[in-house]
């Protein structure tokens, strides 16, 4: 038969496990968010470079095709 003390210890163990699982989940979510923010930032930088450097003077299909093959 289980005593109140053993039920208490089981409850505490389950609470600690739940906290650890939630911390692992938060770590995973933070890593995914960091990757998404970095990718978005890089895309913004590349879009800015493209808009500043290539759109005004290099709008002919031949030049853009050469540039695309270079990437």
PDB file of N, CA, C, O and CB in Angstrom:
ATOM      1  N   UNK A   1       0.835  -1.176   0.000  1.00  0.00           N
ATOM      2  CA  UNK A   1       0.000   0.000   0.000  1.00  0.00           C
ATOM      3  C   UNK A   1       0.886   1.247   0.000  1.00  0.00           C
ATOM      4  O   UNK A   1       1.914   1.293   0.675  1.00  0.00           O
ATOM      5  CB  UNK A   1      -0.953  -0.007   1.214  1.00  0.00           C
ATOM      6  N   UNK A   2       0.479   2.234  -0.751  1.00  0.00           N
ATOM      7  CA  UNK A   2       1.280   3.456  -0.867  1.00  0.00           C
ATOM      8  C   UNK A   2       0.905   4.418   0.257  1.00  0.00           C
ATOM      9  O   UNK A   2      -0.262   4.613   0.596  1.00  0.00           O
ATOM     10  CB  UNK A   2       1.072   4.128  -2.255  1.00  0.00           C
ATOM     11  N   UNK A   3       1.947   4.997   0.806  1.00  0.00           N
ATOM     12  CA  UNK A   3       1.712   5.993   1.851  1.00  0.00           C
ATOM     13  C   UNK A   3       1.581   7.365   1.208  1.00  0.00           C
ATOM     14  O   UNK A   3       1.867   7.540   0.023  1.00  0.00           O
ATOM     15  CB  UNK A   3       2.858   5.985   2.904  1.00  0.00           C
ATOM     16  N   UNK A   4       1.153   8.315   1.989  1.00  0.00           N
ATOM     17  CA  UNK A   4       1.052   9.686   1.491  1.00  0.00           C
ATOM     18  C   UNK A   4       2.418  10.222   1.088  1.00  0.00           C
ATOM     19  O   UNK A   4       2.541  10.998   0.141  1.00  0.00           O
ATOM     20  CB  UNK A   4       0.422  10.594   2.550  1.00  0.00           C
ATOM     21  N   UNK A   5       3.430   9.802   1.813  1.00  0.00           N
ATOM     22  CA  UNK A   5       4.784  10.268   1.494  1.00  0.00           C
ATOM     23  C   UNK A   5       5.236   9.743   0.130  1.00  0.00           C
ATOM     24  O   UNK A   5       5.834  10.493  -0.641  1.00  0.00           O
ATOM     25  CB  UNK A   5       5.777   9.824   2.586  1.00  0.00           C
ATOM     26  N   UNK A   6       4.969   8.496  -0.181  1.00  0.00           N
ATOM     27  CA  UNK A   6       5.372   7.952  -1.480  1.00  0.00           C
ATOM     28  C   UNK A   6       4.562   8.591  -2.609  1.00  0.00           C
ATOM     29  O   UNK A   6       5.101   8.822  -3.691  1.00  0.00           O
ATOM     30  CB  UNK A   6       5.198   6.419  -1.501  1.00  0.00           C
ATOM     31  N   UNK A   7       3.291   8.876  -2.379  1.00  0.00           N
ATOM     32  CA  UNK A   7       2.487   9.580  -3.381  1.00  0.00           C
ATOM     33  C   UNK A   7       3.050  10.976  -3.615  1.00  0.00           C
ATOM     34  O   UNK A   7       3.093  11.456  -4.747  1.00  0.00           O
ATOM     35  CB  UNK A   7       1.008   9.663  -2.939  1.00  0.00           C
ATOM     36  N   UNK A   8       3.480  11.624  -2.533  1.00  0.00           N
ATOM     37  CA  UNK A   8       4.085  12.954  -2.635  1.00  0.00           C
ATOM     38  C   UNK A   8       5.354  12.899  -3.489  1.00  0.00           C
ATOM     39  O   UNK A   8       5.551  13.746  -4.360  1.00  0.00           O
ATOM     40  CB  UNK A   8       4.408  13.514  -1.228  1.00  0.00           C
ATOM     41  N   UNK A   9       6.211  11.909  -3.244  1.00  0.00           N
ATOM     42  CA  UNK A   9       7.456  11.795  -4.009  1.00  0.00           C
ATOM     43  C   UNK A   9       7.187  11.487  -5.487  1.00  0.00           C
ATOM     44  O   UNK A   9       7.885  11.995  -6.365  1.00  0.00           O
ATOM     45  CB  UNK A   9       8.348  10.704  -3.404  1.00  0.00           C
ATOM     46  N   UNK A  10       6.197  10.673  -5.753  1.00  0.00           N
ATOM     47  CA  UNK A  10       5.834  10.389  -7.144  1.00  0.00           C
ATOM     48  C   UNK A  10       5.341  11.661  -7.823  1.00  0.00           C
ATOM     49  O   UNK A  10       5.700  11.936  -8.968  1.00  0.00           O
ATOM     50  CB  UNK A  10       4.751   9.284  -7.216  1.00  0.00           C
ATOM     51  N   UNK A  11       4.523  12.431  -7.122  1.00  0.00           N
ATOM     52  CA  UNK A  11       4.038  13.702  -7.670  1.00  0.00           C
ATOM     53  C   UNK A  11       5.165  14.676  -7.944  1.00  0.00           C
ATOM     54  O   UNK A  11       5.174  15.349  -8.975  1.00  0.00           O
ATOM     55  CB  UNK A  11       3.045  14.335  -6.724  1.00  0.00           C
ATOM     56  N   UNK A  12       6.114  14.752  -7.029  1.00  0.00           N
ATOM     57  CA  UNK A  12       7.264  15.641  -7.220  1.00  0.00           C
ATOM     58  C   UNK A  12       8.104  15.194  -8.413  1.00  0.00           C
ATOM     59  O   UNK A  12       8.574  16.026  -9.189  1.00  0.00           O
ATOM     60  CB  UNK A  12       8.129  15.682  -5.949  1.00  0.00           C
ATOM     61  N   UNK A  13       8.292  13.902  -8.557  1.00  0.00           N
ATOM     62  CA  UNK A  13       9.065  13.378  -9.683  1.00  0.00           C
ATOM     63  C   UNK A  13       8.377  13.701 -11.007  1.00  0.00           C
ATOM     64  O   UNK A  13       9.027  14.115 -11.967  1.00  0.00           O
ATOM     65  CB  UNK A  13       9.260  11.858  -9.543  1.00  0.00           C
ATOM     66  N   UNK A  14       7.070  13.512 -11.052  1.00  0.00           N
ATOM     67  CA  UNK A  14       6.332  13.841 -12.272  1.00  0.00           C
ATOM     68  C   UNK A  14       6.397  15.335 -12.575  1.00  0.00           C
ATOM     69  O   UNK A  14       6.483  15.727 -13.739  1.00  0.00           O
ATOM     70  CB  UNK A  14       4.873  13.397 -12.147  1.00  0.00           C
ATOM     71  N   UNK A  15       6.357  16.165 -11.545  1.00  0.00           N
ATOM     72  CA  UNK A  15       6.443  17.613 -11.756  1.00  0.00           C
ATOM     73  C   UNK A  15       7.803  17.997 -12.330  1.00  0.00           C
ATOM     74  O   UNK A  15       7.882  18.831 -13.232  1.00  0.00           O
ATOM     75  CB  UNK A  15       6.194  18.366 -10.437  1.00  0.00           C
ATOM     76  N   UNK A  16       8.863  17.401 -11.818  1.00  0.00           N
ATOM     77  CA  UNK A  16      10.206  17.688 -12.330  1.00  0.00           C
ATOM     78  C   UNK A  16      10.324  17.232 -13.782  1.00  0.00           C
ATOM     79  O   UNK A  16      10.903  17.938 -14.608  1.00  0.00           O
ATOM     80  CB  UNK A  16      11.284  16.996 -11.459  1.00  0.00           C
ATOM     81  N   UNK A  17       9.786  16.072 -14.095  1.00  0.00           N
ATOM     82  CA  UNK A  17       9.828  15.594 -15.478  1.00  0.00           C
ATOM     83  C   UNK A  17       9.048  16.519 -16.407  1.00  0.00           C
ATOM     84  O   UNK A  17       9.484  16.786 -17.527  1.00  0.00           O
ATOM     85  CB  UNK A  17       9.269  14.172 -15.567  1.00  0.00           C
ATOM     86  N   UNK A  18       7.911  17.004 -15.955  1.00  0.00           N
ATOM     87  CA  UNK A  18       7.126  17.926 -16.781  1.00  0.00           C
ATOM     88  C   UNK A  18       7.889  19.224 -17.020  1.00  0.00           C
ATOM     89  O   UNK A  18       7.842  19.773 -18.120  1.00  0.00           O
ATOM     90  CB  UNK A  18       5.772  18.226 -16.118  1.00  0.00           C
ATOM     91  N   UNK A  19       8.584  19.715 -16.013  1.00  0.00           N
ATOM     92  CA  UNK A  19       9.378  20.938 -16.170  1.00  0.00           C
ATOM     93  C   UNK A  19      10.512  20.706 -17.162  1.00  0.00           C
ATOM     94  O   UNK A  19      10.773  21.554 -18.015  1.00  0.00           O
ATOM     95  CB  UNK A  19       9.945  21.403 -14.808  1.00  0.00           C
ATOM     96  N   UNK A  20      11.184  19.569 -17.057  1.00  0.00           N
ATOM     97  CA  UNK A  20      12.281  19.274 -17.983  1.00  0.00           C
ATOM     98  C   UNK A  20      11.789  19.156 -19.425  1.00  0.00           C
ATOM     99  O   UNK A  20      12.442  19.647 -20.346  1.00  0.00           O
ATOM    100  CB  UNK A  20      12.986  17.982 -17.570  1.00  0.00           C
ATOM    101  N   UNK A  21      10.649  18.511 -19.622  1.00  0.00           N
ATOM    102  CA  UNK A  21      10.093  18.386 -20.969  1.00  0.00           C
ATOM    103  C   UNK A  21       9.745  19.759 -21.525  1.00  0.00           C
ATOM    104  O   UNK A  21      10.015  20.040 -22.693  1.00  0.00           O
ATOM    105  CB  UNK A  21       8.847  17.481 -20.962  1.00  0.00           C
ATOM    106  N   UNK A  22       9.149  20.619 -20.700  1.00  0.00           N
ATOM    107  CA  UNK A  22       8.794  21.957 -21.187  1.00  0.00           C
ATOM    108  C   UNK A  22      10.038  22.785 -21.479  1.00  0.00           C
ATOM    109  O   UNK A  22      10.032  23.575 -22.423  1.00  0.00           O
ATOM    110  CB  UNK A  22       7.911  22.683 -20.164  1.00  0.00           C
ATOM    111  N   UNK A  23      11.103  22.628 -20.700  1.00  0.00           N
ATOM    112  CA  UNK A  23      12.351  23.343 -20.989  1.00  0.00           C
ATOM    113  C   UNK A  23      12.970  22.863 -22.300  1.00  0.00           C
ATOM    114  O   UNK A  23      13.478  23.672 -23.077  1.00  0.00           O
ATOM    115  CB  UNK A  23      13.352  23.159 -19.837  1.00  0.00           C
ATOM    116  N   UNK A  24      12.932  21.570 -22.549  1.00  0.00           N
ATOM    117  CA  UNK A  24      13.444  21.047 -23.820  1.00  0.00           C
ATOM    118  C   UNK A  24      12.624  21.572 -24.991  1.00  0.00           C
ATOM    119  O   UNK A  24      13.177  21.918 -26.035  1.00  0.00           O
ATOM    120  CB  UNK A  24      13.432  19.511 -23.815  1.00  0.00           C
ATOM    121  N   UNK A  25      11.318  21.631 -24.821  1.00  0.00           N
ATOM    122  CA  UNK A  25      10.453  22.157 -25.870  1.00  0.00           C
ATOM    123  C   UNK A  25      10.769  23.624 -26.143  1.00  0.00           C
ATOM    124  O   UNK A  25      10.853  24.037 -27.300  1.00  0.00           O
ATOM    125  CB  UNK A  25       8.978  21.992 -25.482  1.00  0.00           C
ATOM    126  N   UNK A  26      10.943  24.410 -25.087  1.00  0.00           N
ATOM    127  CA  UNK A  26      11.268  25.828 -25.262  1.00  0.00           C
ATOM    128  C   UNK A  26      12.625  26.008 -25.935  1.00  0.00           C
ATOM    129  O   UNK A  26      12.796  26.913 -26.752  1.00  0.00           O
ATOM    130  CB  UNK A  26      11.256  26.546 -23.910  1.00  0.00           C
ATOM    131  N   UNK A  27      13.583  25.162 -25.601  1.00  0.00           N
ATOM    132  CA  UNK A  27      14.894  25.224 -26.243  1.00  0.00           C
ATOM    133  C   UNK A  27      14.764  24.950 -27.737  1.00  0.00           C
ATOM    134  O   UNK A  27      15.347  25.661 -28.556  1.00  0.00           O
ATOM    135  CB  UNK A  27      15.867  24.218 -25.595  1.00  0.00           C
ATOM    136  N   UNK A  28      14.008  23.932 -28.087  1.00  0.00           N
ATOM    137  CA  UNK A  28      13.789  23.593 -29.493  1.00  0.00           C
ATOM    138  C   UNK A  28      13.104  24.740 -30.228  1.00  0.00           C
ATOM    139  O   UNK A  28      13.508  25.084 -31.339  1.00  0.00           O
ATOM    140  CB  UNK A  28      12.949  22.313 -29.612  1.00  0.00           C
ATOM    141  N   UNK A  29      12.090  25.331 -29.637  1.00  0.00           N
ATOM    142  CA  UNK A  29      11.369  26.434 -30.260  1.00  0.00           C
ATOM    143  C   UNK A  29      12.273  27.653 -30.439  1.00  0.00           C
ATOM    144  O   UNK A  29      12.203  28.334 -31.461  1.00  0.00           O
ATOM    145  CB  UNK A  29      10.142  26.806 -29.425  1.00  0.00           C
ATOM    146  N   UNK A  30      13.117  27.928 -29.453  1.00  0.00           N
ATOM    147  CA  UNK A  30      14.035  29.061 -29.548  1.00  0.00           C
ATOM    148  C   UNK A  30      15.040  28.850 -30.668  1.00  0.00           C
ATOM    149  O   UNK A  30      15.363  29.787 -31.397  1.00  0.00           O
ATOM    150  CB  UNK A  30      14.765  29.275 -28.218  1.00  0.00           C
ATOM    151  N   UNK A  31      15.536  27.633 -30.811  1.00  0.00           N
ATOM    152  CA  UNK A  31      16.486  27.350 -31.887  1.00  0.00           C
ATOM    153  C   UNK A  31      15.825  27.518 -33.249  1.00  0.00           C
ATOM    154  O   UNK A  31      16.431  28.075 -34.165  1.00  0.00           O
ATOM    155  CB  UNK A  31      17.053  25.929 -31.746  1.00  0.00           C
ATOM    156  N   UNK A  32      14.595  27.045 -33.392  1.00  0.00           N
ATOM    157  CA  UNK A  32      13.883  27.214 -34.663  1.00  0.00           C
ATOM    158  C   UNK A  32      13.640  28.689 -34.963  1.00  0.00           C
ATOM    159  O   UNK A  32      13.792  29.128 -36.103  1.00  0.00           O
ATOM    160  CB  UNK A  32      12.547  26.456 -34.634  1.00  0.00           C
ATOM    161  N   UNK A  33      13.262  29.451 -33.941  1.00  0.00           N
ATOM    162  CA  UNK A  33      13.003  30.874 -34.134  1.00  0.00           C
ATOM    163  C   UNK A  33      14.283  31.605 -34.524  1.00  0.00           C
ATOM    164  O   UNK A  33      14.256  32.486 -35.383  1.00  0.00           O
ATOM    165  CB  UNK A  33      12.405  31.489 -32.862  1.00  0.00           C
ATOM    166  N   UNK A  34      15.396  31.250 -33.904  1.00  0.00           N
ATOM    167  CA  UNK A  34      16.673  31.879 -34.234  1.00  0.00           C
ATOM    168  C   UNK A  34      17.036  31.618 -35.693  1.00  0.00           C
ATOM    169  O   UNK A  34      17.478  32.526 -36.397  1.00  0.00           O
ATOM    170  CB  UNK A  34      17.786  31.363 -33.306  1.00  0.00           C
ATOM    171  N   UNK A  35      16.850  30.377 -36.148  1.00  0.00           N
ATOM    172  CA  UNK A  35      17.130  30.061 -37.556  1.00  0.00           C
ATOM    173  C   UNK A  35      16.244  30.866 -38.495  1.00  0.00           C
ATOM    174  O   UNK A  35      16.708  31.368 -39.519  1.00  0.00           O
ATOM    175  CB  UNK A  35      16.935  28.566 -37.818  1.00  0.00           C
ATOM    176  N   UNK A  36      14.983  30.986 -38.147  1.00  0.00           N
ATOM    177  CA  UNK A  36      14.052  31.723 -39.008  1.00  0.00           C
ATOM    178  C   UNK A  36      14.410  33.202 -39.065  1.00  0.00           C
ATOM    179  O   UNK A  36      14.342  33.816 -40.130  1.00  0.00           O
ATOM    180  CB  UNK A  36      12.612  31.553 -38.512  1.00  0.00           C
ATOM    181  N   UNK A  37      14.790  33.777 -37.932  1.00  0.00           N
ATOM    182  CA  UNK A  37      15.157  35.198 -37.904  1.00  0.00           C
ATOM    183  C   UNK A  37      16.437  35.430 -38.698  1.00  0.00           C
ATOM    184  O   UNK A  37      16.541  36.414 -39.430  1.00  0.00           O
ATOM    185  CB  UNK A  37      15.336  35.687 -36.449  1.00  0.00           C
ATOM    186  N   UNK A  38      17.407  34.536 -38.561  1.00  0.00           N
ATOM    187  CA  UNK A  38      18.652  34.681 -39.325  1.00  0.00           C
ATOM    188  C   UNK A  38      18.394  34.582 -40.826  1.00  0.00           C
ATOM    189  O   UNK A  38      18.937  35.364 -41.607  1.00  0.00           O
ATOM    190  CB  UNK A  38      19.671  33.612 -38.898  1.00  0.00           C
ATOM    191  N   UNK A  39      17.572  33.630 -41.223  1.00  0.00           N
ATOM    192  CA  UNK A  39      17.257  33.477 -42.646  1.00  0.00           C
ATOM    193  C   UNK A  39      16.528  34.708 -43.172  1.00  0.00           C
ATOM    194  O   UNK A  39      16.798  35.167 -44.282  1.00  0.00           O
ATOM    195  CB  UNK A  39      16.405  32.218 -42.879  1.00  0.00           C
ATOM    196  N   UNK A  40      15.616  35.234 -42.385  1.00  0.00           N
ATOM    197  CA  UNK A  40      14.882  36.428 -42.798  1.00  0.00           C
ATOM    198  C   UNK A  40      15.815  37.630 -42.906  1.00  0.00           C
ATOM    199  O   UNK A  40      15.706  38.420 -43.844  1.00  0.00           O
ATOM    200  CB  UNK A  40      13.747  36.727 -41.810  1.00  0.00           C
ATOM    201  N   UNK A  41      16.725  37.769 -41.956  1.00  0.00           N
ATOM    202  CA  UNK A  41      17.679  38.879 -41.998  1.00  0.00           C
ATOM    203  C   UNK A  41      18.579  38.784 -43.222  1.00  0.00           C
ATOM    204  O   UNK A  41      18.825  39.784 -43.898  1.00  0.00           O
ATOM    205  CB  UNK A  41      18.529  38.903 -40.725  1.00  0.00           C
ATOM    206  N   UNK A  42      19.067  37.588 -43.505  1.00  0.00           N
ATOM    207  CA  UNK A  42      19.915  37.399 -44.679  1.00  0.00           C
ATOM    208  C   UNK A  42      19.147  37.718 -45.954  1.00  0.00           C
ATOM    209  O   UNK A  42      19.690  38.337 -46.868  1.00  0.00           O
ATOM    210  CB  UNK A  42      20.454  35.965 -44.729  1.00  0.00           C
ATOM    211  N   UNK A  43      17.893  37.300 -46.020  1.00  0.00           N
ATOM    212  CA  UNK A  43      17.085  37.586 -47.201  1.00  0.00           C
ATOM    213  C   UNK A  43      16.897  39.085 -47.376  1.00  0.00           C
ATOM    214  O   UNK A  43      16.951  39.586 -48.499  1.00  0.00           O
ATOM    215  CB  UNK A  43      15.726  36.891 -47.103  1.00  0.00           C
ATOM    216  N   UNK A  44      16.677  39.807 -46.284  1.00  0.00           N
ATOM    217  CA  UNK A  44      16.521  41.263 -46.357  1.00  0.00           C
ATOM    218  C   UNK A  44      17.804  41.922 -46.872  1.00  0.00           C
ATOM    219  O   UNK A  44      17.748  42.840 -47.690  1.00  0.00           O
ATOM    220  CB  UNK A  44      16.148  41.835 -44.973  1.00  0.00           C
ATOM    221  N   UNK A  45      18.952  41.453 -46.392  1.00  0.00           N
ATOM    222  CA  UNK A  45      20.228  42.009 -46.846  1.00  0.00           C
ATOM    223  C   UNK A  45      20.412  41.754 -48.333  1.00  0.00           C
ATOM    224  O   UNK A  45      20.784  42.655 -49.085  1.00  0.00           O
ATOM    225  CB  UNK A  45      21.404  41.406 -46.049  1.00  0.00           C
ATOM    226  N   UNK A  46      20.151  40.520 -48.755  1.00  0.00           N
ATOM    227  CA  UNK A  46      20.315  40.190 -50.171  1.00  0.00           C
ATOM    228  C   UNK A  46      19.331  40.955 -51.043  1.00  0.00           C
ATOM    229  O   UNK A  46      19.685  41.394 -52.137  1.00  0.00           O
ATOM    230  CB  UNK A  46      20.141  38.695 -50.387  1.00  0.00           C
ATOM    231  N   UNK A  47      18.111  41.116 -50.576  1.00  0.00           N
ATOM    232  CA  UNK A  47      17.134  41.895 -51.339  1.00  0.00           C
ATOM    233  C   UNK A  47      17.569  43.345 -51.461  1.00  0.00           C
ATOM    234  O   UNK A  47      17.402  43.960 -52.514  1.00  0.00           O
ATOM    235  CB  UNK A  47      15.752  41.816 -50.684  1.00  0.00           C
ATOM    236  N   UNK A  48      18.129  43.896 -50.384  1.00  0.00           N
ATOM    237  CA  UNK A  48      18.602  45.280 -50.431  1.00  0.00           C
ATOM    238  C   UNK A  48      19.747  45.447 -51.407  1.00  0.00           C
ATOM    239  O   UNK A  48      19.788  46.417 -52.164  1.00  0.00           O
ATOM    240  CB  UNK A  48      19.034  45.738 -49.053  1.00  0.00           C
ATOM    241  N   UNK A  49      20.686  44.497 -51.394  1.00  0.00           N
ATOM    242  CA  UNK A  49      21.807  44.558 -52.340  1.00  0.00           C
ATOM    243  C   UNK A  49      21.305  44.449 -53.771  1.00  0.00           C
ATOM    244  O   UNK A  49      21.757  45.181 -54.651  1.00  0.00           O
ATOM    245  CB  UNK A  49      22.827  43.441 -52.050  1.00  0.00           C
ATOM    246  N   UNK A  50      20.385  43.549 -54.000  1.00  0.00           N
ATOM    247  CA  UNK A  50      19.841  43.368 -55.343  1.00  0.00           C
ATOM    248  C   UNK A  50      19.139  44.638 -55.806  1.00  0.00           C
ATOM    249  O   UNK A  50      19.352  45.096 -56.929  1.00  0.00           O
ATOM    250  CB  UNK A  50      18.869  42.175 -55.379  1.00  0.00           C
ATOM    251  N   UNK A  51      18.315  45.197 -54.957  1.00  0.00           N
ATOM    252  CA  UNK A  51      17.553  46.387 -55.342  1.00  0.00           C
ATOM    253  C   UNK A  51      18.464  47.579 -55.608  1.00  0.00           C
ATOM    254  O   UNK A  51      18.216  48.365 -56.522  1.00  0.00           O
ATOM    255  CB  UNK A  51      16.544  46.741 -54.256  1.00  0.00           C
ATOM    256  N   UNK A  52      19.514  47.710 -54.809  1.00  0.00           N
ATOM    257  CA  UNK A  52      20.424  48.845 -54.961  1.00  0.00           C
ATOM    258  C   UNK A  52      21.349  48.689 -56.159  1.00  0.00           C
ATOM    259  O   UNK A  52      21.610  49.656 -56.875  1.00  0.00           O
ATOM    260  CB  UNK A  52      21.247  49.020 -53.706  1.00  0.00           C
ATOM    261  N   UNK A  53      21.839  47.486 -56.378  1.00  0.00           N
ATOM    262  CA  UNK A  53      22.910  47.306 -57.351  1.00  0.00           C
ATOM    263  C   UNK A  53      22.461  46.808 -58.719  1.00  0.00           C
ATOM    264  O   UNK A  53      23.039  47.203 -59.732  1.00  0.00           O
ATOM    265  CB  UNK A  53      23.899  46.365 -56.806  1.00  0.00           C
ATOM    266  N   UNK A  54      21.468  45.970 -58.772  1.00  0.00           N
ATOM    267  CA  UNK A  54      21.183  45.299 -60.034  1.00  0.00           C
ATOM    268  C   UNK A  54      19.934  45.791 -60.738  1.00  0.00           C
ATOM    269  O   UNK A  54      19.892  45.803 -61.969  1.00  0.00           O
ATOM    270  CB  UNK A  54      21.058  43.852 -59.800  1.00  0.00           C
ATOM    271  N   UNK A  55      18.946  46.185 -60.017  1.00  0.00           N
ATOM    272  CA  UNK A  55      17.708  46.569 -60.687  1.00  0.00           C
ATOM    273  C   UNK A  55      17.834  47.826 -61.535  1.00  0.00           C
ATOM    274  O   UNK A  55      17.270  47.854 -62.629  1.00  0.00           O
ATOM    275  CB  UNK A  55      16.636  46.768 -59.676  1.00  0.00           C
ATOM    276  N   UNK A  56      18.535  48.864 -61.102  1.00  0.00           N
ATOM    277  CA  UNK A  56      18.568  50.065 -61.946  1.00  0.00           C
ATOM    278  C   UNK A  56      19.262  49.859 -63.288  1.00  0.00           C
ATOM    279  O   UNK A  56      18.772  50.350 -64.305  1.00  0.00           O
ATOM    280  CB  UNK A  56      19.253  51.175 -61.209  1.00  0.00           C
ATOM    281  N   UNK A  57      20.388  49.146 -63.323  1.00  0.00           N
ATOM    282  CA  UNK A  57      21.153  49.076 -64.558  1.00  0.00           C
ATOM    283  C   UNK A  57      21.128  47.750 -65.262  1.00  0.00           C
ATOM    284  O   UNK A  57      21.446  47.674 -66.449  1.00  0.00           O
ATOM    285  CB  UNK A  57      22.527  49.420 -64.288  1.00  0.00           C
ATOM    286  N   UNK A  58      20.759  46.704 -64.562  1.00  0.00           N
ATOM    287  CA  UNK A  58      20.857  45.365 -65.131  1.00  0.00           C
ATOM    288  C   UNK A  58      19.483  44.715 -65.233  1.00  0.00           C
ATOM    289  O   UNK A  58      19.207  43.713 -64.574  1.00  0.00           O
ATOM    290  CB  UNK A  58      21.790  44.494 -64.288  1.00  0.00           C
ATOM    291  N   UNK A  59      18.652  45.278 -66.040  1.00  0.00           N
ATOM    292  CA  UNK A  59      17.306  44.714 -66.169  1.00  0.00           C
ATOM    293  C   UNK A  59      17.118  43.946 -67.462  1.00  0.00           C
ATOM    294  O   UNK A  59      16.020  43.466 -67.741  1.00  0.00           O
ATOM    295  CB  UNK A  59      16.277  45.810 -66.083  1.00  0.00           C
ATOM    296  N   UNK A  60      18.158  43.823 -68.245  1.00  0.00           N
ATOM    297  CA  UNK A  60      18.021  43.048 -69.476  1.00  0.00           C
ATOM    298  C   UNK A  60      18.058  41.557 -69.129  1.00  0.00           C
ATOM    299  O   UNK A  60      18.781  41.158 -68.215  1.00  0.00           O
ATOM    300  CB  UNK A  60      19.149  43.412 -70.498  1.00  0.00           C
ATOM    301  N   UNK A  61      17.308  40.749 -69.828  1.00  0.00           N
ATOM    302  CA  UNK A  61      17.257  39.316 -69.517  1.00  0.00           C
ATOM    303  C   UNK A  61      18.603  38.616 -69.654  1.00  0.00           C
ATOM    304  O   UNK A  61      18.892  37.687 -68.901  1.00  0.00           O
ATOM    305  CB  UNK A  61      16.258  38.640 -70.410  1.00  0.00           C
ATOM    306  N   UNK A  62      19.422  39.043 -70.597  1.00  0.00           N
ATOM    307  CA  UNK A  62      20.721  38.389 -70.779  1.00  0.00           C
ATOM    308  C   UNK A  62      21.617  38.582 -69.565  1.00  0.00           C
ATOM    309  O   UNK A  62      22.231  37.631 -69.081  1.00  0.00           O
ATOM    310  CB  UNK A  62      21.417  38.928 -72.027  1.00  0.00           C
ATOM    311  N   UNK A  63      21.690  39.801 -69.079  1.00  0.00           N
ATOM    312  CA  UNK A  63      22.550  40.094 -67.926  1.00  0.00           C
ATOM    313  C   UNK A  63      22.019  39.392 -66.683  1.00  0.00           C
ATOM    314  O   UNK A  63      22.803  38.841 -65.911  1.00  0.00           O
ATOM    315  CB  UNK A  63      22.644  41.620 -67.682  1.00  0.00           C
ATOM    316  N   UNK A  64      20.723  39.400 -66.475  1.00  0.00           N
ATOM    317  CA  UNK A  64      20.145  38.729 -65.315  1.00  0.00           C
ATOM    318  C   UNK A  64      20.351  37.221 -65.385  1.00  0.00           C
ATOM    319  O   UNK A  64      20.541  36.579 -64.352  1.00  0.00           O
ATOM    320  CB  UNK A  64      18.658  39.046 -65.206  1.00  0.00           C
ATOM    321  N   UNK A  65      20.318  36.656 -66.562  1.00  0.00           N
ATOM    322  CA  UNK A  65      20.552  35.227 -66.729  1.00  0.00           C
ATOM    323  C   UNK A  65      21.993  34.877 -66.380  1.00  0.00           C
ATOM    324  O   UNK A  65      22.242  33.873 -65.712  1.00  0.00           O
ATOM    325  CB  UNK A  65      20.230  34.793 -68.165  1.00  0.00           C
ATOM    326  N   UNK A  66      22.935  35.688 -66.821  1.00  0.00           N
ATOM    327  CA  UNK A  66      24.346  35.471 -66.482  1.00  0.00           C
ATOM    328  C   UNK A  66      24.537  35.567 -64.974  1.00  0.00           C
ATOM    329  O   UNK A  66      25.241  34.749 -64.381  1.00  0.00           O
ATOM    330  CB  UNK A  66      25.255  36.498 -67.207  1.00  0.00           C
ATOM    331  N   UNK A  67      23.921  36.551 -64.363  1.00  0.00           N
ATOM    332  CA  UNK A  67      24.031  36.714 -62.915  1.00  0.00           C
ATOM    333  C   UNK A  67      23.423  35.520 -62.182  1.00  0.00           C
ATOM    334  O   UNK A  67      23.996  35.039 -61.204  1.00  0.00           O
ATOM    335  CB  UNK A  67      23.344  38.013 -62.471  1.00  0.00           C
ATOM    336  N   UNK A  68      22.280  35.042 -62.639  1.00  0.00           N
ATOM    337  CA  UNK A  68      21.623  33.911 -61.986  1.00  0.00           C
ATOM    338  C   UNK A  68      22.463  32.646 -62.087  1.00  0.00           C
ATOM    339  O   UNK A  68      22.492  31.851 -61.148  1.00  0.00           O
ATOM    340  CB  UNK A  68      20.247  33.672 -62.599  1.00  0.00           C
ATOM    341  N   UNK A  69      23.139  32.447 -63.198  1.00  0.00           N
ATOM    342  CA  UNK A  69      24.014  31.284 -63.333  1.00  0.00           C
ATOM    343  C   UNK A  69      25.217  31.393 -62.415  1.00  0.00           C
ATOM    344  O   UNK A  69      25.755  30.380 -61.968  1.00  0.00           O
ATOM    345  CB  UNK A  69      24.473  31.127 -64.778  1.00  0.00           C
ATOM    346  N   UNK A  70      25.641  32.611 -62.132  1.00  0.00           N
ATOM    347  CA  UNK A  70      26.777  32.814 -61.234  1.00  0.00           C
ATOM    348  C   UNK A  70      26.454  32.507 -59.789  1.00  0.00           C
ATOM    349  O   UNK A  70      27.350  32.164 -59.017  1.00  0.00           O
ATOM    350  CB  UNK A  70      27.266  34.222 -61.340  1.00  0.00           C
ATOM    351  N   UNK A  71      25.191  32.623 -59.402  1.00  0.00           N
ATOM    352  CA  UNK A  71      24.798  32.321 -58.028  1.00  0.00           C
ATOM    353  C   UNK A  71      24.755  30.830 -57.834  1.00  0.00           C
ATOM    354  O   UNK A  71      24.444  30.359 -56.740  1.00  0.00           O
ATOM    355  CB  UNK A  71      23.439  32.946 -57.686  1.00  0.00           C
TER     356      UNK A  71
END
